[in-house]
Amino acid sequence: MTDKQALRTRMRAVRQQHQAAIPDAMRSLLFLRPPSPLLDLIAPDAVIGLYHPIGNEASPLGYARWFYEAGHRVALPWFECRSSTMQFRLWDNPFDTDDLEQSPWGGLQPDNAADPADPEVLIVPLLAFTDEGNRLGQGGGHYDRYLTEYQDAVTIGLAWDCQRVEALPLESHDMPLRAVVTPTRFYGPF
């Protein structure tokens, strides 16, 4: 098992334990509105790419609703199949999931008829992050490959506080974040 694989296994367990310890009523109050330092990084007309959370990932759904109400278009990752590259499609109503379908990876995504989008801002999931903006993802490399083509996108990690680590094993294809938001702190901009 590589260092990254072992770290992913450990961080999934840490994240699961941390999230399970937060009472449901408190968890529903977290990540409802982006903090001001994050808003300073975002153009008024930017398309915001987010993710629909799976399991115990920090949820950006409150942010999706906030950005939508503020006049931004919001988009979610979209995959045709498990071997396809990640694209983004617009999510026309982040207050409802009726227009979403299950993705090949188990999460929710817009259906095939949704308009394609190239978000200028990406709020990304992660398993671990450092004070320098390095990120450990799930291991599929979808965001790293996407960001190779869209290097100007502002990348924001969303995480629980327990996901902060001192260092990560990095490879040349790993793309750093511009900032990270946790329930208690804003890290960055890097």
N, C-alpha and C positions, 0 to 999 in steps of 0.2 A: 504494500500500500504506500503510495507516495505521501509526502508531507501534506500536500494540498488535500488529498482524499481523507487523511486522518483528521486534519483540521476541520474539514467540512462535516465529518461525522460528529466531532466534538461540539462544533458550533451549532449544529442542528439541535442537539440535545440541550445545550445551554439556552438557546432561543426558546425552545419548547417549554422548558421548565420556567423560565422567566415570564413568558406570556401567560402560562397557566396560573401563575401566582397573582396576576392582576385581576381584581374583581371585574366582572362583566360591566357593571355600571361605570367604573372608572375607565376601563378600556374604551368604552363608547365615547368618552370625552377627549381622547387623545387624537392628535393629528386631524383636528377639524378645520383649522385655518393655518395657512403657511405663515411662519414668522417673518417679520419685517426684513431681516437681513437676506432672506431667501427672495422675497419680492423685489429687492433691489437688483437682483441678478436677472430679472425677467422683463423683457420688452412688453409693452402694453398689449400688443397684438399677437404675441407668440402662441403657437400651437403647443400645447402641453401634452407630452406622452407620459402615461402612467402605466401601472400594471394592476390587474385585478388580483388581490392577494390569494395565495394558496396556503392553507394551514395556518401556521402561526407567524407568517410574515407581517411586518408592520404594515398597516392598511393605509393606502393613499386615497381611499374613497371619499373621505371628508375633503381632502384637497381637490379631488376631481369636481366635486359639487361646488366648492368655493370658486375655483377658477372658471367654471362654467357660468356661474352667476355673475362673475366679474367681466364676462364678455369674451373669454378665451374659448377657443375650440379645444376639445380634449380628445385624445386618441389612446387606443390600447394596442399592445402587440397583437399581431395576427400571423398565424402559420397555416399554410395550405395543408401541410402534413408534417410529420416529425422530421423528415429529411430536408424540408424547405428552410430558406433563410427567413429571419424575422423581418416582418414589415409592420407598418402601423396603419390602422384604419380608424376613422373618426367614430366616436361614441356620441351619438346625438342626444342622449338623455342619461346623464350619470346618476339620476335619481331613481332609475329603474333598470332592471337587468333583463327585461323581456326581449330586448333586441340583441341579446348576447347568446352565444352558443358555446358549447364546451370545445376547448382547443385540444389539439393532439397531445398537449402536455398536462391536461387535467384542469386547467384554469378556465376562465371565461374570456371570450374574445368576441369582437363584432362579427356579424355574419359576412359572407362573401360579397354581399351587395353594398356594404358600407364603403364610403369613399376612402381611397388611400390618403395618407398624410405623411409629411416629413416633419416631425416635431422639432422645434428649435430648443425645447427644454425637455429633458428626460428625467423623470423621477423613477429611480431604479431600485429593485429589491437587492438584498445582499445577505450574506451569512456573517461577514465580519468586515471591519474597516479599521483604518489607522488614523492617527492625528494628521497624517500627511495627505489623506484622501485616497489611499490605496483601498481596493475593494476585493473581497473574495466572494464570487458569485456561486451559483449552484453547480457550475462545472460544464455547462453546455456551450459556453462561449458566445451565446447569441448577442449579448450587448457589446462585447468586445468586437465582434465582426461587424455589427451595425455601425459602431462608432468609428471604425476604420474608414467607412464611406462618408460619415457625417461628423467629422471631427470638430465642427464649430458648434455642435449641440452642447448646451449647458447641462451637465450631468449632476444630479442631486441624489445622494443615497438617503434612503429612509430606513431607520433601524431602531431597535430597542437599545437602551444604554449598555446592556450586557454584551452587545456585539462588538464593542470597541476592544481592540487588541493592540499590543505594543508594536508588533511587526507581522508581516505576511510574506510567505514565499512568493516572489514575483517572477514573471516571465515576460519576454519582450512584447507579447501581444496584449498584456494586461493594461487596460485603459484606466487612468486615475479619474476620480470624481472631482467636481468643482467645489462641492460642499456636501455635508452630511447633516441631517436633522434627526434628533432623537427626542423623546418626550421632555427631556430636561435641558437640552443644549443644542446650539447651532455651531458646527465645526466648519471653518473656512471663512471666506473663500480661499481655495488653494491655488 
